Amino acid sequence: MKLYIVSETESGCDNIDGIYFLITEFGEVIDYHVCSNTRYAWEDLVENSQMIPNLTGDIEVLFLGKDNMTSEELHRRNQDFYAKKETQS
């Protein structure tokens, strides 16, 4: 499974002093943290993660923009994921 580190910007790829999210390729937000830049986002969301060890299977963590996933597609998957979850409740 791929996990994406996404900054709270329109592109999701900018190096910011702000909120970063860790989102699965299916659109589920599994963690977030306020960080001063991408280096700290990696440390906080990956190296010091309390969520990743609970996941099963092969995990690949990428910054959004490092493969063919776009912010638009990840946003669509996020909306779909939570819409399905809402209907299951």
Secondary structure, 3 states (H helix, E strand, C coil): CEEEEEECCCCCCCCCCEEEEEEECCCCEEEEEEECCHHHHHHHHHHCCCCHHHCCCCCEEEECCCCCCCHHHHHHHHHHHHHHHHHHC
